[in-house]
Amino acid sequence: MLHNEWNNPKKTGQPLIVIEGEAKEPLHIYVIWDKWGELNQTERSEIIMDVVDHLAGEARIPDGFFVTVAMGLTAEEAKRMGIKLP
């Protein structure tokens, strides 16, 4: 489901995918989505990394990018952590 959302992002609403970093720098990916509520942090990160791996296989993520943080957060969790949302 996240793969579909990533490929067809909404102009407003969730999930909100925040990517920090540039080529050949550590990449931080935060997916803000209240549907994460039922999953623990490890499960959320695994889902995000599965999508990233799939997108890399489709050449949708350029070479030279590497992910050091993949974190799924609800809107409230993101707010508490001070994640800057666009």
KOLTILUM-146849 format. One record per residue: residue number from 1; z, y, x of N, C-alpha, C in turn. Coordinates in nm, 4 decimals. Layout:
# KOLTILUM-146849
REC    k        nz        ny        nx       caz       cay       cax        cz        cy        cx
REC  NUM         Z         Y         X         Z         Y         X         Z         Y         X
...
***
This chain:
# KOLTILUM-146849
REC    k        nz        ny        nx       caz       cay       cax        cz        cy        cx
REC    1    0.0000   -0.1188    0.0814    0.0000    0.0000    0.0000    0.0000    0.1263    0.0865
REC    2    0.0802    0.1305    0.1933    0.0816    0.2472    0.2803   -0.0538    0.2676    0.3464
REC    3   -0.1217    0.1577    0.3796   -0.2547    0.1681    0.4406   -0.3488    0.2464    0.3491
REC    4   -0.3468    0.2171    0.2202   -0.4320    0.2886    0.1243   -0.3947    0.4361    0.1174
REC    5   -0.2652    0.4636    0.1183   -0.2190    0.6026    0.1135   -0.2616    0.6772    0.2396
REC    6   -0.2555    0.6094    0.3543   -0.2909    0.6721    0.4810   -0.4409    0.7046    0.4849
REC    7   -0.5212    0.6119    0.4322   -0.6668    0.6323    0.4310   -0.7109    0.7371    0.3299
REC    8   -0.6347    0.7542    0.2230   -0.6695    0.8489    0.1172   -0.5501    0.9394    0.0873
REC    9   -0.5152    1.0261    0.1816   -0.3946    1.1082    0.1615   -0.4095    1.2034    0.0433
REC   10   -0.2982    1.2232   -0.0240   -0.2951    1.3164   -0.1360   -0.2766    1.4575   -0.0811
REC   11   -0.3284    1.5545   -0.1537   -0.3110    1.6940   -0.1106   -0.1670    1.7385   -0.1290
REC   12   -0.1004    1.6814   -0.2271    0.0405    1.7123   -0.2507    0.1125    1.5834   -0.2850
REC   13    0.2425    1.5851   -0.2730    0.3226    1.4694   -0.3099    0.3439    1.3736   -0.1951
REC   14    0.3926    1.2578   -0.2290    0.4291    1.1566   -0.1300    0.3339    1.0391   -0.1359
REC   15    0.3192    0.9663   -0.0283    0.3905    0.9820    0.0979    0.3331    1.0986    0.1779
REC   16    0.4200    1.1582    0.2550    0.3824    1.2643    0.3464    0.3880    1.2058    0.4863
REC   17    0.2776    1.2079    0.5578    0.2705    1.1497    0.6917    0.2697    1.2639    0.7926
REC   18    0.3734    1.2674    0.8755    0.3881    1.3713    0.9769    0.3689    1.3050    1.1128
REC   19    0.2711    1.3547    1.1890    0.2432    1.2993    1.3212    0.2653    1.4098    1.4234
REC   20    0.3544    1.3828    1.5173    0.3823    1.4778    1.6247    0.3360    1.4176    1.7557
REC   21    0.2635    1.4945    1.8353    0.2163    1.4475    1.9645    0.0667    1.4629    1.9772
REC   22    0.0217    1.4527    2.1001   -0.1197    1.4672    2.1324   -0.1630    1.3453    2.2137
REC   23   -0.2920    1.3359    2.2423   -0.3433    1.2235    2.3216   -0.2655    1.2117    2.4519
REC   24   -0.2376    1.0896    2.4896   -0.1687    1.0556    2.6138   -0.0268    1.1100    2.6206
REC   25    0.0303    1.1438    2.5065    0.1707    1.1822    2.4951    0.2363    1.0835    2.3990
REC   26    0.3680    1.0737    2.4068    0.4356    0.9915    2.3052    0.4064    1.0466    2.1657
REC   27    0.3746    0.9594    2.0756    0.3411    0.9970    1.9387    0.4582    0.9610    1.8485
REC   28    0.5018    1.0560    1.7677    0.6087    1.0318    1.6709    0.5470    1.0375    1.5324
REC   29    0.5683    0.9318    1.4556    0.5147    0.9254    1.3195    0.6315    0.9143    1.2228
REC   30    0.6354    1.0073    1.1301    0.7358    1.0057    1.0236    0.6612    0.9940    0.8924
REC   31    0.6999    0.8969    0.8115    0.6406    0.8823    0.6788    0.7515    0.9111    0.5784
REC   32    0.7355    1.0237    0.5096    0.8340    1.0671    0.4108    0.7886    1.0130    0.2754
REC   33    0.8714    0.9260    0.2202    0.8322    0.8573    0.0963    0.9577    0.8058    0.0284
REC   34    0.9855    0.8541   -0.0892    1.1073    0.8114   -0.1587    1.1049    0.6635   -0.1966
REC   35    0.9881    0.6009   -0.1956    0.9796    0.4573   -0.2242    1.0433    0.3727   -0.1144
REC   36    1.0754    0.4337    0.0008    1.1414    0.3596    0.1090    1.2837    0.3200    0.0709
REC   37    1.3409    0.3818   -0.0290    1.4815    0.3651   -0.0624    1.5350    0.2225   -0.0605
REC   38    1.4539    0.1264   -0.0978    1.5000   -0.0126   -0.1056    1.4922   -0.0872    0.0268
REC   39    1.4262   -0.0290    0.1273    1.4049   -0.0976    0.2547    1.4954   -0.0407    0.3633
REC   40    1.5349   -0.1255    0.4579    1.6124   -0.0746    0.5707    1.5185   -0.0122    0.6737
REC   41    1.5759    0.0568    0.7716    1.4964    0.1307    0.8686    1.4022    0.0409    0.9493
REC   42    1.4475   -0.0776    0.9836    1.3627   -0.1703    1.0597    1.2404   -0.2103    0.9788
REC   43    1.2601   -0.2419    0.8525    1.1470   -0.2794    0.7667    1.0477   -0.1638    0.7517
REC   44    1.0993   -0.0443    0.7364    1.0131    0.0725    0.7228    0.9286    0.0921    0.8489
REC   45    0.9933    0.0851    0.9647    0.9223    0.1041    1.0918    0.8174   -0.0036    1.1136
REC   46    0.8502   -0.1277    1.0777    0.7535   -0.2371    1.0923    0.6307   -0.2147    1.0052
REC   47    0.6506   -0.1663    0.8846    0.5376   -0.1387    0.7952    0.4495   -0.0290    0.8551
REC   48    0.5115    0.0763    0.9053    0.4351    0.1861    0.9654    0.3565    0.1352    1.0854
REC   49    0.4210    0.0575    1.1723    0.3521    0.0075    1.2914    0.2401   -0.0897    1.2549
REC   50    0.2579   -0.1687    1.1504    0.1500   -0.2569    1.1043    0.0280   -0.1746    1.0640
REC   51    0.0503   -0.0640    0.9936   -0.0604    0.0227    0.9532   -0.1246    0.0865    1.0758
REC   52   -0.0425    0.1344    1.1697   -0.0956    0.1961    1.2915   -0.1805    0.0948    1.3686
REC   53   -0.1310   -0.0276    1.3826   -0.2077   -0.1318    1.4523   -0.3398   -0.1581    1.3815
REC   54   -0.3360   -0.1633    1.2499   -0.4575   -0.1881    1.1723   -0.5573   -0.0735    1.1906
REC   55   -0.5081    0.0497    1.1865   -0.5958    0.1657    1.2034   -0.6531    0.1712    1.3443
REC   56   -0.5744    0.1325    1.4430   -0.6253    0.1287    1.5808   -0.7369    0.0256    1.5915
REC   57   -0.7222   -0.0873    1.5229   -0.8246   -0.1900    1.5225   -0.9535   -0.1423    1.4579
REC   58   -0.9422   -0.0477    1.3657   -1.0593    0.0099    1.3003   -1.1117    0.1307    1.3769
REC   59   -1.0541    0.1575    1.4937   -1.0889    0.2748    1.5754   -1.0619    0.4041    1.5002
REC   60   -0.9651    0.4016    1.4098   -0.9279    0.5214    1.3343   -0.8233    0.6030    1.4095
REC   61   -0.7607    0.5415    1.5099   -0.6665    0.6122    1.5970   -0.7282    0.6120    1.7355
REC   62   -0.7480    0.7296    1.7942   -0.8166    0.7374    1.9234   -0.7428    0.6660    2.0357
REC   63   -0.8178    0.6209    2.1364   -0.7580    0.5613    2.2549   -0.6677    0.6642    2.3219
REC   64   -0.5654    0.6166    2.3881   -0.4755    0.7053    2.4599   -0.3526    0.7444    2.3800
REC   65   -0.3488    0.7115    2.2526   -0.2303    0.7403    2.1724   -0.1350    0.6226    2.1813
REC   66   -0.0076    0.6515    2.1954    0.0918    0.5458    2.1881    0.2112    0.5964    2.1095
REC   67    0.2624    0.5113    2.0263    0.3700    0.5472    1.9337    0.5037    0.5104    1.9955
REC   68    0.5931    0.6090    2.0026    0.7282    0.5819    2.0505    0.8304    0.5902    1.9379
REC   69    0.7941    0.6571    1.8288    0.8814    0.6654    1.7115    0.7968    0.6422    1.5881
REC   70    0.8365    0.5462    1.5073    0.7745    0.5214    1.3771    0.8890    0.5106    1.2781
REC   71    0.9091    0.6152    1.2005    1.0266    0.6208    1.1152    0.9874    0.6513    0.9720
REC   72    1.0323    0.5676    0.8812    1.0137    0.5910    0.7387    1.1400    0.6527    0.6826
REC   73    1.1250    0.7633    0.6129    1.2389    0.8362    0.5599    1.2144    0.8761    0.4149
REC   74    1.3217    0.8797    0.3372    1.3114    0.9426    0.2059    1.3144    1.0928    0.2289
REC   75    1.2796    1.1706    0.1293    1.2802    1.3163    0.1431    1.4190    1.3661    0.1806
REC   76    1.5210    1.3095    0.1205    1.6588    1.3513    0.1503    1.6959    1.3174    0.2948
REC   77    1.6580    1.1991    0.3422    1.6862    1.1614    0.4808    1.6155    1.2537    0.5787
REC   78    1.4908    1.2868    0.5487    1.4147    1.3781    0.6358    1.4811    1.5151    0.6413
REC   79    1.5272    1.5616    0.5273    1.5951    1.6901    0.5206    1.7217    1.6886    0.6068
REC   80    1.8010    1.5831    0.5940    1.9247    1.5708    0.6729    1.8971    1.5654    0.8219
REC   81    1.7830    1.5047    0.8606    1.7487    1.4923    1.0024    1.6808    1.6180    1.0575
REC   82    1.6460    1.7102    0.9713    1.5829    1.8341    1.0156    1.4367    1.8161    1.0538
REC   83    1.3703    1.7144    0.9976    1.2280    1.6933    1.0238    1.1511    1.8118    0.9647
REC   84    1.0667    1.8725    1.0473    0.9869    1.9862    1.0013    0.8696    1.9346    0.9198
REC   85    0.8690    1.9685    0.7944    0.7628    1.9246    0.7051    0.6590    2.0351    0.6908
REC   86    0.5314    1.9956    0.6880    0.4267    2.0982    0.6733    0.4325    2.1652    0.5365
***
